[in-house]
Amino acid sequence: MSVSDGNFKALHTEGAKVVNAKGDEIRLLGVNRAGLEFDANDDKIAASVMYAFDVWHCNVARVPVSQDRWFGFAKEQAGDRGGQKYRAKIDGIIDGAAERGKYIILDLHWNNMNEWGHDIGQHFMPDLNSLLFWKDAALRYKNHSAVLFNVYNEPHDICWNTWKNGGVIGETFATLRAPLETTSRAYYAAGVQSLADTIRQSGANNILIIGGLDWGFSLDGLEEYEIEDHGGNGIIYDSHIYPWKSLDWEKHVGKAADRFPVIIGEFGHYGDDASPREGEQTLKADEWVPRLLNWIDKRSLHFTAWDFHPTAGPCLIKNYDNKPTEYFGVYVKDYILKHVKEI
């Protein structure tokens, strides 16, 4: 493994703030760069992330991954059984971030409902195999000060008790065999608390990032179901805000931000002419995007905008030349350039 760590500026939480080893408050402002969750052979991702660091001046990038690809179970990994090349690719991205004094959020984005190599995708909850992923990933990047652990992408369609403690759940989902074909499966979901405990039991103190319910949007349940952090550097709670969600961000996110550090781990607008599959966009881009950024600014929240990829929308960029989209990317780039300070 080539990952190096000079322990340049380890982060931890203090109340609702994130601070570095010197005690200086830090705001994490950056982008997502999708790709490795659905394609183990993405050969553009490292250059994309470094461009976001070097040109947009992001101080963090969120990198979604797949637990199946981490261990080499995806179909396109015939030459990488075991996932060594996949993990080395992630190592290289982390090395690049560390060399620049930046941060990587390792995001468990896709899982498999407890069957390696089958139905790989975004599911309601993490599964027992997710515990094996985090045991391995946490040991690999244990106490690496450039790495934060996003324990699971977007829990949804379950209750807060299951979110925290796990249990048997059922899903009906589209298959890859035919556009209109669906199937149903029941599986044992690992609770978010067990993921956090697995990471801490590895000896990793890295900051944890933990998303709420309703596809990661709602943090309403934290008053009753706060996650316990046993001996680590703290937790940042994660909300994903999109224009088909409620505009009452104070209700669903603000109360949690009064008590905890909060990152808007995903947000984005498809543009006014789009009809997203996720739902109707409630406001036009030139109203919704500045409105959200102003609220984030007022609250001094962290964010990683979705997505620094030209096809995995909502897109911040038009193409692999990294030109920002007029309806979304230009706003985010301008905000980051104005707000990111040297860490």
C-alpha positions in Angstrom: 0.0 0.0 0.0 1.4 3.4 -1.0 -0.7 5.6 1.2 1.5 7.9 3.3 0.4 10.2 6.1 2.5 12.9 7.6 -0.2 13.6 10.1 -0.3 17.1 8.7 -3.5 18.4 10.3 -5.8 15.8 11.9 -9.4 16.9 12.4 -11.7 16.4 15.3 -15.0 17.8 16.4 -15.7 20.2 19.3 -19.4 20.8 19.8 -20.8 21.8 16.5 -17.4 22.7 15.0 -14.6 20.9 13.2 -11.1 21.9 14.2 -7.6 20.9 13.2 -4.7 19.9 15.5 -3.9 23.6 16.1 -7.4 24.3 17.3 -8.3 26.3 14.3 -11.9 25.9 13.1 -12.2 24.4 9.6 -15.0 24.4 7.1 -14.9 21.5 4.6 -16.0 22.8 1.2 -15.7 20.7 -1.9 -17.3 18.3 -4.3 -18.3 14.7 -4.9 -16.5 12.8 -7.6 -18.7 9.8 -8.5 -17.4 6.9 -10.6 -15.8 4.2 -8.5 -19.1 3.0 -7.1 -20.2 1.8 -10.5 -16.9 1.4 -12.5 -13.8 0.0 -10.9 -11.8 0.9 -13.9 -12.6 4.7 -13.9 -9.3 6.1 -15.2 -10.2 9.7 -14.9 -11.1 10.0 -11.3 -7.7 10.8 -9.8 -7.2 13.7 -12.3 -10.7 15.0 -11.7 -10.2 15.1 -7.9 -6.8 16.8 -8.2 -8.3 19.4 -10.6 -11.0 20.1 -8.1 -8.3 20.6 -5.4 -5.9 22.6 -7.6 -8.2 24.8 -9.7 -11.5 25.1 -7.8 -9.5 25.2 -4.5 -11.7 22.6 -2.8 -10.3 21.4 0.5 -12.2 18.1 0.5 -13.5 15.6 -2.0 -16.1 12.9 -1.3 -15.3 9.7 -3.2 -18.2 7.1 -3.4 -17.1 3.5 -3.4 -18.6 0.0 -3.7 -18.0 -2.7 -1.1 -18.1 -5.3 -3.9 -15.5 -3.6 -6.0 -13.3 -3.0 -2.9 -13.0 -6.8 -2.7 -13.0 -7.5 -6.4 -16.5 -9.0 -6.9 -17.8 -6.8 -9.8 -18.1 -8.2 -13.3 -15.6 -5.7 -14.8 -12.9 -6.8 -12.3 -12.0 -10.0 -14.1 -8.4 -8.9 -14.0 -8.6 -7.7 -10.4 -10.1 -10.5 -8.4 -9.6 -9.5 -4.8 -9.8 -5.8 -5.6 -6.1 -4.9 -5.1 -6.0 -2.6 -8.1 -9.2 -0.9 -7.0 -7.9 -0.2 -3.5 -4.6 1.0 -5.0 -6.5 3.5 -7.1 -8.1 4.9 -3.9 -4.8 4.9 -2.2 -3.4 7.1 -5.0 -6.3 9.6 -4.6 -5.7 9.8 -0.9 -1.9 10.3 -1.5 -2.7 13.2 -3.8 -5.0 14.8 -1.3 -2.4 14.4 1.6 0.3 15.9 -0.5 -1.9 19.0 -1.0 -3.0 19.2 2.6 -6.6 18.3 1.5 -9.1 15.7 2.7 -10.9 12.7 1.2 -14.3 11.5 2.4 -14.4 7.7 1.8 -18.1 7.1 1.2 -19.6 3.6 1.2 -22.2 4.3 -1.5 -23.2 0.9 -2.9 -23.6 -2.5 -1.2 -25.2 -5.9 -2.0 -27.8 -7.0 0.6 -25.4 -9.7 2.0 -24.6 -11.4 -1.4 -21.2 -10.6 -2.8 -21.4 -9.7 -6.6 -25.2 -9.7 -6.8 -27.6 -6.7 -7.0 -24.7 -4.2 -6.4 -26.2 -0.8 -5.9 -27.8 1.7 -3.6 -30.0 -0.1 -1.0 -32.2 0.9 1.9 -29.5 0.2 4.4 -26.0 -1.2 4.9 -25.7 -4.9 5.3 -23.5 -7.4 7.2 -21.0 -7.3 4.3 -20.7 -3.5 5.0 -19.3 -4.4 8.4 -16.6 -6.4 6.6 -15.9 -3.5 4.3 -15.5 -1.1 7.1 -13.3 -3.5 9.2 -10.9 -3.7 6.2 -11.1 0.0 5.1 -10.7 1.3 8.7 -7.6 -0.8 9.2 -6.2 0.4 5.9 -6.7 4.2 6.7 -6.6 4.0 10.4 -5.9 7.5 11.9 -4.9 8.8 8.5 -5.4 12.5 8.9 -6.5 13.1 5.3 -9.3 10.5 5.5 -12.9 10.8 6.9 -15.2 7.8 6.9 -18.8 8.3 5.5 -20.3 5.1 6.9 -23.2 4.8 4.5 -24.6 6.9 1.7 -28.4 7.4 1.9 -30.5 5.3 4.3 -34.2 5.4 3.3 -37.6 3.7 3.7 -36.9 2.5 7.3 -37.5 3.8 10.8 -35.1 5.6 13.0 -34.7 2.6 15.3 -33.7 0.4 12.4 -31.4 3.1 11.1 -29.5 3.0 14.4 -29.8 -0.6 15.5 -30.4 -2.6 12.3 -32.8 -5.5 11.7 -34.5 -7.5 8.9 -35.9 -5.4 6.1 -37.3 -6.1 2.6 -36.7 -4.3 -0.7 -38.4 -4.3 -4.0 -36.0 -3.0 -6.7 -35.3 -2.9 -10.4 -33.0 -5.5 -11.8 -30.3 -5.0 -14.4 -31.8 -7.7 -16.6 -34.8 -5.7 -18.0 -35.9 -2.1 -17.6 -39.3 -3.0 -16.1 -38.4 -6.1 -14.2 -38.4 -5.9 -10.4 -37.5 -8.4 -7.6 -37.9 -8.5 -3.9 -35.4 -9.5 -1.2 -35.3 -9.6 2.5 -31.9 -9.2 4.3 -30.5 -8.3 7.6 -29.4 -4.7 7.7 -26.6 -3.5 9.9 -27.4 -0.5 12.0 -25.4 2.7 11.7 -24.3 2.3 15.3 -22.7 -1.1 14.4 -20.8 0.4 11.5 -19.4 3.2 13.8 -18.5 0.6 16.4 -16.7 -1.6 13.9 -14.6 1.3 12.7 -13.7 2.3 16.3 -12.9 -1.3 17.3 -10.3 -1.3 14.5 -8.5 1.5 16.4 -9.4 4.1 13.8 -10.2 7.5 15.3 -11.0 9.2 12.0 -14.0 11.5 11.9 -17.2 9.7 11.0 -19.7 11.1 8.7 -23.2 9.8 9.2 -26.3 10.5 7.0 -29.9 10.6 8.2 -33.1 9.2 6.7 -35.2 10.0 3.6 -32.2 9.4 1.3 -29.9 11.1 3.7 -32.0 14.3 3.9 -33.6 14.3 7.3 -31.7 14.6 10.6 -35.0 14.9 12.6 -34.4 11.7 14.6 -31.1 12.6 16.2 -32.6 13.9 19.4 -33.6 10.3 20.2 -31.3 8.2 18.1 -27.9 10.0 18.3 -25.0 7.7 17.5 -22.5 7.0 20.2 -18.9 7.6 19.3 -16.7 5.4 21.5 -13.3 7.1 21.7 -13.0 8.7 18.3 -12.4 12.1 16.8 -16.1 12.8 16.5 -19.1 12.6 14.2 -20.3 15.0 11.4 -23.9 14.4 10.5 -24.8 14.5 6.8 -27.8 15.8 4.9 -28.4 15.5 1.2 -30.5 18.4 0.0 -32.0 18.5 -3.5 -34.7 20.7 -5.1 -37.3 17.9 -5.0 -37.0 17.9 -1.2 -38.8 20.2 1.4 -37.5 23.8 1.4 -37.8 23.9 5.2 -34.2 23.1 5.8 -34.3 24.5 9.3 -36.9 22.0 10.3 -35.2 18.9 8.9 -31.5 19.9 9.3 -31.1 23.1 11.3 -32.0 21.7 14.7 -29.3 19.1 14.3 -26.8 21.8 13.2 -27.5 23.6 16.5 -25.9 20.6 18.3 -23.6 18.8 15.9 -21.3 19.6 13.0 -23.3 19.1 9.8 -22.2 18.6 6.2 -24.4 18.9 3.2 -22.8 15.9 1.7 -24.8 16.1 -1.6 -26.8 18.9 -3.3 -27.4 19.9 -6.8 -29.8 21.1 -9.5 -30.2 19.5 -12.9 -31.1 22.8 -14.7 -34.4 24.3 -15.6 -35.2 22.2 -18.6 -34.6 18.9 -16.9 -37.2 16.4 -15.6 -35.3 14.4 -13.0 -36.4 10.9 -12.2 -36.1 11.7 -8.5 -39.0 14.3 -8.6 -40.0 17.7 -9.7 -37.5 20.5 -9.0 -39.5 23.0 -6.9 -37.5 26.2 -7.9 -35.5 27.3 -10.9 -31.7 26.9 -10.6 -31.0 30.6 -10.3 -33.2 30.8 -7.3 -32.7 27.4 -5.6 -28.9 27.2 -5.8 -28.1 30.7 -4.4 -30.8 30.2 -1.8 -29.2 27.0 -0.5 -25.7 28.4 -0.6 -26.8 31.5 1.3 -28.4 29.2 4.0 -25.3 27.1 4.2 -23.3 30.3 4.5 -25.5 31.6 7.3 -25.2 28.4 9.1 -21.5 28.0 8.4 -22.1 24.4 7.3 -19.7 22.1 5.4 -20.5 20.8 2.0 -19.5 18.5 -0.9 -21.6 19.4 -4.0 -22.8 16.6 -6.3 -21.1 16.0 -8.8 -17.7 16.7 -10.4 -18.6 14.4 -13.2 -20.0 15.3 -16.6 -22.7 12.5 -16.7 -23.5 11.5 -13.1 -25.9 14.4 -12.5 -26.7 16.9 -11.2 -23.5 17.9 -12.9 -21.1 20.6 -11.7 -19.1 20.3 -15.0 -20.1 20.0 -18.7 -17.3 17.7 -19.8 -13.9 16.2 -18.8 -12.4 19.6 -19.6 -14.0 20.6 -16.3 -16.0 23.6 -17.6 -18.6 24.4 -14.9 -22.3 24.2 -15.8 -24.0 27.6 -15.9 -27.0 26.5 -13.9 -25.1 24.9 -11.0 -21.3 24.6 -11.3 -20.5 28.3 -11.7 -22.2 29.0 -8.4 -20.4 26.3 -6.4 -17.0 27.1 -8.0 -17.4 30.8 -7.1 -18.5 30.0 -3.6 -15.5 27.7 -2.9 -13.0 30.2 -4.4 -14.3 32.9 -2.1 -14.6 30.9 1.1 -11.9 28.3 1.3 -8.9 29.4 3.4 -5.5 27.7 3.4 -5.7 24.8 6.0 
